[in-house]
Amino acid sequence: MGYRCFEVSRDNGVAQLVMCRPEKANSMNDDFWRELPDILDILDQTGDVRVCVLSAKGKNFSAGMDFSFFAKPEFATLDNARQREVLIDVVGKLQGVFNRLETVRFPVIAAVQGACIGGGLDMIAACDLRYASLEAQFSIEEINIGLVADLGSLQRLPLLMPEGLVREMAYTGQKIDAKRALENGLVNQVFETHEEMMGEVMAIAKQIAAQSPLAISATKKAFNHARDHGLRDGLEYMRVLQGAMLEPTDIGAVMKAKAGKTDVQFKDSLSLLTGGVKKK
């Protein structure tokens, strides 16, 4: 299937999702919001994807929301409650797109170069891991156009970074560079060039793809639940999750591979498209 805003590929459990509107700084238009959840659903349902790398073509990762989006009728006038109710629904649906990055069964790794502002920052905040090249810059851009950031930055970033810095970014609209992003926990690592970053990110993705997909999926679920529910509830959830998802055959495969000094090969997760039934 062809997409306007993304190029999608899969190889040995690693999916690459590349934003491909560099001439528009990979800004987020209507096509973006339609395509991203569709792509994530497909990747999640097939069962053969174990990790996804989210990157972008061109000088910039993403300039955030495309201004054409604000020309939609929903934004033309908001002078009564019925029209504002529609806007509330629109924002909820957009939030749901980035929420999907958290609910897919596999980790999502963001690889950022150049500008990552507004919606771009909302998006990477919902990813599992974030890496940047040296020239990357991050900002909560919405305040600079008279808006409140509404797609996750104000909620997720304080879980990753000092809240004082997030408030500074949100109130001033000022950018932080890759070095400051690294020092304050937004990104895992910074690289000199985009090429160096992508090489290392793909190496990390392959390491993840070599692990048990069930164990990786359960680990992601445990992280997200603990973040949202706290220590005690997180431990209780983990107890049940371990009982539900521990797979003896995966553990046995590891032991056999170690004994034979060979690489372990795990089975893919089951497809959600067929209800777990393999096609003949």
VOVEX-474279 format. One record per atom (N, C-alpha, C): residue in three letters; x, y, z. Coordinates in steps of 0.02 Angstrom, whole numbers, plus 50000, padded with zeros to 5 digits. Example, Ala and Ser with C-alpha at 12.3 -4.5 7.8 and 13.67 -1.06 7.14 Angstrom:
2
ALA506604971650390;ALA506154977550390;ALA506604983550390;SER506424988850354;SER506844994750357;SER506455000250394;
This chain:
280
MET500424994050000;MET500005000050000;MET500445006250000;GLY500275011149957;GLY500655017249954;GLY500395022550001;TYR500855026350030;TYR500675031650076;TYR500975038150051;ARG500665043750070;ARG500905050250050;ARG501425053150099;CYS501365051350162;CYS501795054450213;CYS502315049650241;PHE502275043250225;PHE502725038350255;PHE502985033350204;GLU503585031050215;GLU503845025250181;GLU503925019750234;VAL503675013850219;VAL503655008450269;VAL504015002350241;SER504444999450282;SER504784993250262;SER504874988850323;ARG504964982350311;ARG505074977550365;ARG505614972750345;ASP506054971050393;ASP506584966350380;ASP506804963150445;ASN506734956550449;ASN506964952750507;ASN506704955550573;GLY506064957150574;GLY505744959450636;GLY505794966850648;VAL506194970450608;VAL506284977650617;VAL505874981450564;ALA505394985350586;ALA505014989650540;ALA505334996550539;GLN505374999450480;GLN505605006350474;GLN505025010550448;LEU504865015750485;LEU504325020350469;LEU504645027250460;VAL504685029350396;VAL505055035450379;VAL504585040750354;MET504565046450388;MET504175052150363;MET504515054850300;CYS504125056050247;CYS504435057450182;CYS504155063750148;ARG504045068950188;ARG503865075450159;ARG504395080650178;PRO505025079550159;PRO505555084050180;PRO505455091250156;GLU505125091950098;GLU505015098650071;GLU504535102750115;LYS504155099250157;LYS503705102550204;LYS503925101450276;ALA504565099850285;ALA504855098550351;ALA504465093150388;ASN504185088450349;ASN503805082850378;ASN503255085250425;SER502935090650406;SER502375093150446;SER501785088450440;MET501325089050487;MET500795084150496;MET500135086650466;ASN499985084350405;ASN499375086350372;ASN498835080950381;ASP498275081750346;ASP497735076850352;ASP497965069750336;ASP498375069150283;ASP498615062450263;ASP499025059350320;PHE499435063250353;PHE499825060650409;PHE499385057550462;TRP498855061150480;TRP498425058850535;TRP498005052850515;ARG497875052050450;ARG497525046050427;ARG497985040050422;GLU498605041350398;GLU499045035850382;GLU499385032750443;LEU499605036950491;LEU499995034250546;LEU499625028950586;PRO499005030050608;PRO498665024750645;PRO498545018550603;ASP498415019450538;ASP498305013650494;ASP498945009550490;ILE499515012850482;ILE500155009250477;ILE500305005650543;LEU500215009050599;LEU500355005950663;LEU499904999950676;ASP499275000450657;ASP498814994850665;ASP499054988750625;ILE499254989950562;ILE499474984550519;ILE500104981350548;LEU500594985450568;LEU501214982750596;LEU501084978850660;ASP500624981250700;ASP500474977950764;ASP500104971350753;GLN499674971150704;GLN499244965350696;GLN499594959450663;THR500094960750622;THR500384955250584;THR500764950250628;GLY501074952650682;GLY501434948250728;GLY502164947150712;ASP502394949450653;ASP503094948350635;ASP503534954550647;VAL503254959850675;VAL503634965850691;VAL503814965750765;ARG504454966450780;ARG504694966150849;ARG504944972850875;VAL505064977550830;VAL505274984250849;VAL505174988650788;CYS505044995050800;CYS504934999850745;CYS505395005850754;VAL505715007950701;VAL506135013950700;VAL505765019350663;LEU505625024850698;LEU505285030650670;LEU505795036050654;SER505865037750591;SER506365042750570;SER506065047250516;ALA506485051450487;ALA506225056250439;ALA506755057850386;LYS506515059450327;LYS506955061850273;LYS507055069350279;GLY507625071650253;GLY507745078750250;GLY508115081550309;LYS508145088150313;LYS508525091650366;LYS508185091350433;ASN507515090750433;ASN507135091250494;ASN506705085050507;PHE506655083350570;PHE506235077650589;PHE505505079350578;SER505265084650610;SER504575086750598;SER504465093850625;ALA504125097850584;ALA503945104650604;ALA503275104750640;GLY502995098850655;GLY502365098650691;GLY501765099350645;MET501235102050671;MET500605102450634;MET500675106950572;ASP500445104250516;ASP500435108150454;ASP499895113550461;PHE500055119650440;PHE499585125150448;PHE498935123950409;SER498965119750357;SER498355118350319;SER497835114950363;PHE498065111650416;PHE497605108250460;PHE497135113150495;PHE497395119150509;PHE496995124050545;PHE496495127650500;ALA496515126050435;ALA496015128850389;ALA495385124650387;LYS495375119250425;LYS494795114850426;LYS494185118550455;PRO493585116650435;PRO492985119950460;PRO492915119850536;GLU493175114650568;GLU493125114150641;GLU493445120050677;PHE493935123250644;PHE494305128650676;PHE494065135550653;ALA493595135750606;ALA493395142150577;ALA493045146650627;THR492595143850666;THR492255147750718;THR492065143250775;LEU492155145750835;LEU492015141750896;LEU491585145850943;ASP491045148750915;ASP490655153450955;ASP490055150250990;ASN490015143650989;ASN489495140351029;ASN489735133451052;ALA489395130751101;ALA489615124651134;ALA489595118651087;ARG489125118551040;ARG489085112850994;ARG489705112550949;GLN489935118250927;GLN490545118350886;GLN491155116550927;ARG491175118850989;ARG491745117151032;ARG491745109651049;GLU491155106651053;GLU491125099351065;GLU491465095551007;VAL491365097950947;VAL491685094850888;VAL492445095450895;LEU492685101350916;LEU493405102250924;LEU493695097550977;ILE493325096651031;ILE493535092051083;ILE493625085051055;ASP493155083051011;ASP493205076450980;ASP493805075950934;VAL493935081350896;VAL494515081450850;VAL495165080550890;VAL495245084350944;VAL495855083850985;VAL495925076751014;GLY495375073851036;GLY495405067151063;GLY495635061951012;LYS495405062750951;LYS495615058050898;LYS496355058950882;LEU496595065150881;LEU497315066250868;LEU497735063450925;GLN497515064350987;GLN497865061451043;GLN497895053851036;GLY497345050951012;GLY497325043651004;GLY497845041050955;VAL498015045050905;VAL498535042950857;VAL499195041950892;PHE499405046850934;PHE500035046150969;PHE499995041051025;ASN499405040351055;ASN499315035051106;ASN499465028251076;ARG499325027451012;ARG499425020950979;ARG500165018950979;LEU500605023950981;LEU501325022350985;LEU501485018651050;GLU501085020051102;GLU501195016751167;GLU500855009951171;THR500315008951135;THR499935002851143;THR500114997251094;VAL500514998751042;VAL500734993350998;VAL501174988451038;ARG501204982351015;ARG501544977051054;ARG502304977751055;PHE502574981751011;PHE503304982251004;PHE503554989151025;PRO504184989751044;PRO504474996351058;PRO504535000550994;VAL504455007151002;VAL504545011850947;VAL505125016350965;ILE505615016750919;ILE506225020750930;ILE506195026750884;ALA506255032750912;ALA506275038950872;ALA506995040950859;ALA507155042550797;ALA507815044950777;ALA507735051950749;VAL507985056950784;VAL507815063950771;VAL508405067850744;GLN508295071550690;GLN508785076350665;GLN508445082950653;GLY508815088450658;GLY508535095050644;GLY507975096850692;ALA507475100250665;ALA506925102750706;ALA506445097150725;CYS506285096950789;CYS505765092450815;CYS505325096750860;ILE504805099650831;ILE504435104750867;ILE503685103250866;GLY503335106050914;GLY502615105350917;GLY502405098050917;GLY502005096150867;GLY501765089350863;GLY502315084150857;GLY502885086150828;GLY503455081550824;GLY503695079550893;LEU503715084450939;LEU503925083051007;LEU503395078951044;ASP502745080551032;ASP502215076451060;ASP502305069151039;MET502475068050976;MET502525061350949;MET503105057450980;ILE503695060550984;ILE504265056651010;ILE504195055551085;ALA503815059851119;ALA503705058751191;ALA503325052351203;ALA502935050051154;ALA502555043951160;ALA502945037751138;CYS503555038751112;CYS503975033151092;CYS504335030151151;ASP504605024151142;ASP504955020751196;ASP505665023251206;LEU506015024551151;LEU506705026851153;LEU506785032651104;ARG507235037251120;ARG507345043051078;ARG508095044251071;TYR508325045251008;TYR509025046750994;TYR509035052850948;ALA509585056550950;ALA509625062750912;ALA510315063650881;SER510325067250825;SER510965069550798;SER511115076350829;LEU511735078550822;LEU511975084350859;LEU511585090750844;GLU511335091450783;GLU511005097750764;GLU510265097850782;ALA510015092550814;ALA509305092250831;ALA509115097750881;GLN508515100250873;GLN508235105250918;GLN507515103450934;PHE507315104850995;PHE506655102851019;PHE506295108951048;SER505655109651034;SER505285115151065;SER504545113451069;ILE504235116151122;ILE503505116051128;ILE503265122351091;GLU503155121551027;GLU503065127250982;GLU502375130450987;GLU501895126751014;GLU501205129151013;GLU501115136051044;ILE501485137351099;ILE501395143751132;ILE501585149551087;ASN502025148351038;ASN502235153650992;ASN501705155550941;ILE501185151450935;ILE500635153250889;ILE499985153950928;GLY500045155150993;GLY499445156551032;GLY499035150551052;LEU499355144651054;LEU499005138451071;LEU499305135251134;VAL498915130751162;VAL499165126351215;VAL499335119651183;ALA499915116951199;ALA500105110251174;ALA499595105251201;ASP499275101451156;ASP498725097151178;ASP498785089851159;LEU499355087851132;LEU499415080851108;LEU499915076751148;GLY500085079051208;GLY500475074551251;GLY501095077351282;SER501385082651254;SER502015085251281;SER501955087351354;LEU501415090851372;LEU501335093351439;LEU501215087751490;GLN500985082051465;GLN500845076351509;GLN501435071451512;ARG501755070151454;ARG502275064951452;ARG502965067651468;LEU503115073651445;LEU503805076151454;LEU504005076851528;PRO503555078851574;PRO503765079151644;PRO503935072351674;LEU503735066951640;LEU503925060251662;LEU504625058351637;LEU504875062251589;LEU505525060851559;LEU506055065851581;MET505855072051593;MET506305077651605;MET506105081351668;PRO506545085551695;PRO506335089751752;PRO505745094151734;GLU505245094251777;GLU504635098051761;GLU504775105451751;GLY505265108051788;GLY505425115151780;GLY505645116851710;LEU506045112451680;LEU506275113651612;LEU505695113151563;VAL505245108251573;VAL504665107551529;VAL504235113751533;ARG504135116351594;ARG503735122451601;ARG504075128351567;GLU504735128751573;GLU505095134151539;GLU504995133751464;MET505045127751436;MET504935126851364;MET504215128551345;ALA503735126451386;ALA503025127451371;ALA502825134751376;TYR503125138451423;TYR502945145451433;TYR503305150251386;THR503915148451366;THR504315152951324;THR504325151151251;GLY504215144851234;GLY504275142651165;GLY504995142051141;GLN505465142751186;GLN506175142351167;GLN506375135151152;LYS506855134551107;LYS507115127951089;LYS507665125751137;ILE507735119151145;ILE508325116451178;ILE508705112251127;ASP509365112351132;ASP509765108551083;ASP509845101351106;ALA510175097351064;ALA510255090251078;ALA510655089051142;LYS511145093151154;LYS511565092351214;LYS511145093151277;ARG510735098451279;ARG510315099551338;ARG509775094151343;ALA509515091851286;ALA509025086451286;ALA509325080051316;LEU509955078751301;LEU510285072851328;LEU510405073651403;GLU510645079451423;GLU510785080751494;GLU510165080151538;ASN509585081451508;ASN508965081651547;ASN508505075751533;GLY508755070551500;GLY508395064351495;GLY507895063651438;LEU507855068551393;LEU507375067951338;LEU507615062751288;VAL508265062651274;VAL508535057751225;VAL509035053251260;ASN509115047251232;ASN509575042351261;ASN510305043551243;GLN510405046251182;GLN511095047151158;GLN511085052151101;VAL511635055651092;VAL511705060551038;VAL512305058650995;PHE512225059350929;PHE512745057450882;PHE512945063350839;GLU513545063150814;GLU513815068650774;GLU513415069850710;THR513215064550678;THR512875065250614;THR512235060950612;HIS511815062550564;HIS511205058650553;HIS511385051450534;GLU511885050650493;GLU512085044050470;GLU512325039750528;GLU512735042750571;GLU512985039150629;GLU512405037150675;MET511945041750685;MET511365040250726;MET510955034450698;MET510815034550634;MET510405029350605;MET510755022550608;GLY511415022550600;GLY511785016250605;GLY511725013250675;GLU511785017450727;GLU511745014950795;GLU511025013050813;VAL510555017050791;VAL509845015550806;VAL509645008850775;MET509865007650714;MET509695001250682;MET510034995450718;ALA510634996550744;ALA510974991250782;ALA510584989750846;ILE510334994950880;ILE509934993850940;ILE509284990350923;ALA508974992450867;ALA508354989250846;ALA508454981750833;LYS509014979950803;LYS509154972950789;LYS509264969050853;GLN509574972250903;GLN509664969050968;GLN508984967551000;ILE508524972250995;ILE507854971251023;ILE507494965750985;ALA507544965950919;ALA507204961050877;ALA507454953950889;ALA508054953150916;ALA508334946550930;ALA508074943550995;GLN507714947551035;GLN507444945151098;GLN506764941851088;SER506524938551140;SER505854935551137;SER505334941051127;PRO504944940751073;PRO504444946051062;PRO503914946251117;LEU503754940551146;LEU503274940551201;LEU503554944051262;ALA504184942751278;ALA504494945951336;ALA504564953451325;ILE504724955551264;ILE504774962751249;ILE504094966051255;SER503574962951227;SER502904965651231;SER502674966351304;ALA502804961151344;ALA502604961351414;ALA502994966651452;THR503634967551436;THR504044972651469;THR503764979651454;LYS503574980751391;LYS503284987251373;LYS502634988451411;LYS502204983351414;LYS501584984051451;LYS501714985651525;ALA502214982351555;ALA502364983451625;ALA502614990551638;PHE503054993151595;PHE503295000051601;PHE502715004951598;ASN502275004151548;ASN501735008951538;ASN501235008751596;HIS501085002751619;HIS500605002051674;HIS500875005151738;ALA501505003751754;ALA501815006551814;ALA501835014151812;ARG501995016851755;ARG502005024151747;ARG501325027251761;ASP500795023851738;ASP500125026751744;ASP499775025051809;HIS500015019951846;HIS499645017551905;HIS500045017351970;GLY500695018451967;GLY501085018552028;GLY501375011752047;LEU501775011652100;LEU502175005852119;LEU501754999852137;ARG501295000452185;ARG500924994652210;ARG500484991452157;ASP500114995652122;ASP499704992952068;ASP500134990152012;GLY500714993352000;GLY501164990851949;GLY501434983951966;LEU501604982852029;LEU501844976252050;LEU501294970952044;GLU500694972752063;GLU500134967952058;GLU500004966251985;TYR500014971351942;TYR499924970151871;TYR500484965651844;MET501094966751867;MET501664962851844;MET501594955551864;ARG501314954351923;ARG501214947451947;ARG500744943751900;VAL500204946851882;VAL499724943751837;VAL499994943251766;LEU500344948551745;LEU500614948651677;LEU501134943051668;GLN501554942051718;GLN502054936751713;GLN501714929851708;GLY501194928851748;GLY500844922551745;GLY500504921351679;ALA500294926851647;ALA499934926251583;ALA500414925451524;MET501004928651526;MET501414929151466;MET502084925551469;LEU502254922551526;LEU502874918651528;LEU502824912851479;GLU503324912051437;GLU503314906951385;GLU503894902051394;PRO503764895951421;PRO504294891151434;PRO504704889351372;THR504374889151313;THR504744887151253;THR505284892351235;ASP505144898851249;ASP505644903951236;ASP506234903151283;ILE506094901851347;ILE506624900851395;ILE507034894651377;GLY506684889351357;GLY507034883251336;GLY507474884351275;ALA507234888551229;ALA507634890051169;ALA508274893751187;VAL508234898251236;VAL508824901851259;VAL509324896951290;MET509084892651334;MET509524887851367;MET509864883251316;LYS509484880951267;LYS509764876551215;LYS510284880151174;ALA510144886451156;ALA510614890251116;ALA511264891651155;LYS511194893251219;LYS511784894451260;LYS512214888151266;ALA511884882451276;ALA512254876151282;ALA512614874451217;GLY512294875851161;GLY512594874251097;GLY513004879951068;LYS513044885551106;LYS513414891451084;LYS513194893751015;THR512524894051007;THR512224896350944;THR511764902250959;ASP511534905650906;ASP511054911050915;ASP510354908150924;VAL509974911150968;VAL509294908750980;VAL508824911850928;GLN508344907950906;GLN507854910250858;GLN507164909550890;PHE506834915250902;PHE506174915250933;PHE505634915350879;LYS505074912250895;LYS504494912650851;LYS504194919650854;ASP503894921850798;ASP503534928150798;ASP502924927850843;SER502664933550861;SER502024933850895;SER501484931650846;LEU500904929750873;LEU500364927650829;LEU500034933750797;SER499764932650738;SER499414938050702;SER498754939550736;LEU498604945850745;LEU497954947850771;LEU497424948050716;LEU497654948050653;LEU497204948250596;LEU496814941750589;THR497124936150608;THR496814929550600;THR496584926650666;GLY496594930650719;GLY496394928050785;GLY496884923050812;GLY497514923450790;GLY498014918850815;GLY498054912350776;VAL497614911550726;VAL497614905450686;VAL498064906350626;LYS498544901850618;LYS498994902350561;LYS498644900550497;LYS498794904550445;LYS498514903050379;LYS498824896750350;LYS498424892750316;LYS498684886750285;LYS499004888350218;
